[in-house]
Amino acid sequence: MIEAACHCGAVKLTVETAPTEVTECNCSICRRLGARWAYYSPSEVKITKQGMTQPYVWGDRMLAFHRCKTCGVTTHWQSLDGAQKRMAINARNVDGLDWDKIRIRHFDGANTWDYMD
C-alpha cells in the first residue's frame, strides 16, 4: 500500500501498488504543475478525505485537476465524461519512492491532441 498526500496532509490517496512508470507531460498545465502522473483505475484509488479538494477544469472539459483546498498542492486528475478508464495520481506526493526504479515517460502533450494514450 502506498499513500500520496498533499503538503498539509488534508488530502490523502492510497493505492495497493507503487507505480513502475510515470508520465511527465509538457502540455500547458502539466509543465506548470511539475507533476509526474501515475495512472490507475479509479476503482484502485481510495481518497481518504473527500470534499477537501478543489477541481480545476479547462479547455475541452474532459479532465478535472484536483488540488488541496488548504495548501494548494495538486493531488490527482479524474475524467469528467467517463471516457478515460483511468485517473492519475501526482506521484511526486508519494514519500519514499525509489525514482531510480521507476520509468519516466516524457510525453509531448504540447504538440499533440492525442494526449490520453
C-alpha positions as CSV (number, residue, x, y, z in Angstrom):
1,M,0.0,0.0,0.0
2,I,1.3,3.4,-0.9
3,E,-0.1,6.8,0.1
4,A,0.1,10.1,-1.8
5,A,-0.6,13.2,0.3
6,C,-0.6,16.9,-0.2
7,H,1.8,19.1,1.8
8,C,-0.6,19.7,4.8
9,G,-1.9,16.2,4.8
10,A,-5.6,17.2,4.3
11,V,-5.8,15.1,1.1
12,K,-4.6,11.5,1.0
13,L,-4.9,9.0,-1.8
14,T,-4.0,5.3,-1.4
15,V,-3.3,2.5,-3.9
16,E,-2.2,-1.0,-3.5
17,T,0.9,-0.8,-5.6
18,A,3.7,1.7,-6.3
19,P,4.0,2.9,-9.9
20,T,6.5,1.3,-12.2
21,E,6.1,4.1,-14.7
22,V,5.0,7.7,-14.5
23,T,4.4,10.3,-17.2
24,E,5.9,13.8,-17.4
25,C,3.8,15.8,-19.8
26,N,4.8,19.2,-21.3
27,C,1.2,20.4,-22.0
28,S,0.3,23.9,-20.8
29,I,-0.9,22.7,-17.4
30,C,1.3,19.7,-16.6
31,R,4.5,21.6,-17.2
32,R,3.3,24.3,-14.8
33,L,2.3,21.7,-12.2
34,G,5.5,19.8,-12.4
35,A,3.6,16.6,-11.8
36,R,4.7,13.1,-12.5
37,W,1.4,11.2,-13.2
38,A,0.9,7.6,-12.1
39,Y,-2.1,6.0,-13.8
40,Y,-4.6,3.8,-12.0
41,S,-8.1,2.6,-12.5
42,P,-10.5,4.8,-10.4
43,S,-11.6,1.7,-8.5
44,E,-8.0,1.1,-7.3
45,V,-7.7,4.6,-5.7
46,K,-9.1,5.4,-2.3
47,I,-9.4,9.1,-1.4
48,T,-9.4,9.3,2.3
49,K,-10.9,12.8,2.7
50,Q,-13.5,13.5,0.0
51,G,-14.5,17.1,-0.3
52,M,-11.1,18.5,0.6
53,T,-10.1,19.2,-3.0
54,Q,-10.9,21.9,-5.4
55,P,-11.2,20.8,-9.1
56,Y,-9.8,22.9,-12.0
57,V,-11.4,22.2,-15.4
58,W,-10.4,23.9,-18.6
59,G,-10.2,23.6,-22.4
60,D,-12.1,20.6,-23.7
61,R,-13.6,20.0,-20.2
62,M,-12.5,16.3,-20.2
63,L,-10.4,16.3,-17.0
64,A,-10.6,17.8,-13.6
65,F,-7.3,18.5,-11.9
66,H,-7.7,18.4,-8.1
67,R,-5.8,20.4,-5.6
68,C,-6.0,20.6,-1.8
69,K,-8.2,23.5,-0.6
70,T,-5.8,24.2,2.2
71,C,-2.2,24.0,0.9
72,G,-2.9,24.1,-2.9
73,V,-0.9,21.1,-3.9
74,T,-2.2,19.2,-7.0
75,T,-3.1,15.7,-5.9
76,H,-4.7,14.0,-8.9
77,W,-6.8,14.3,-12.0
78,Q,-10.1,12.5,-13.0
79,S,-12.0,12.1,-16.2
80,L,-15.2,14.2,-16.2
81,D,-17.0,12.4,-19.1
82,G,-16.1,8.8,-18.2
83,A,-14.2,8.5,-21.5
84,Q,-11.0,7.7,-19.6
85,K,-10.9,4.4,-17.7
86,R,-8.1,5.7,-15.6
87,M,-7.2,8.5,-13.3
88,A,-3.8,9.9,-12.4
89,I,-2.2,10.5,-9.0
90,N,0.6,13.0,-8.7
91,A,3.4,10.6,-7.8
92,R,5.6,13.5,-6.5
93,N,3.3,13.4,-3.5
94,V,4.4,9.9,-2.5
95,D,7.2,9.8,0.0
96,G,9.9,7.1,-0.3
97,L,9.5,6.2,-4.0
98,D,12.8,4.8,-5.5
99,W,12.9,7.0,-8.6
100,D,15.8,5.1,-10.0
101,K,13.5,2.1,-10.4
102,I,10.6,4.0,-12.0
103,R,10.4,4.6,-15.7
104,I,9.7,8.2,-16.5
105,R,7.8,8.6,-19.8
106,H,8.3,12.0,-21.3
107,F,5.1,12.9,-23.2
108,D,4.9,15.7,-25.7
109,G,1.4,16.9,-24.8
110,A,2.1,20.4,-26.1
111,N,2.2,19.2,-29.7
112,T,-0.4,16.5,-29.8
113,W,-4.2,16.3,-29.3
114,D,-3.9,12.6,-28.5
115,Y,-2.5,13.2,-25.0
116,M,-4.5,10.5,-23.3
117,D,-2.8,7.4,-24.7
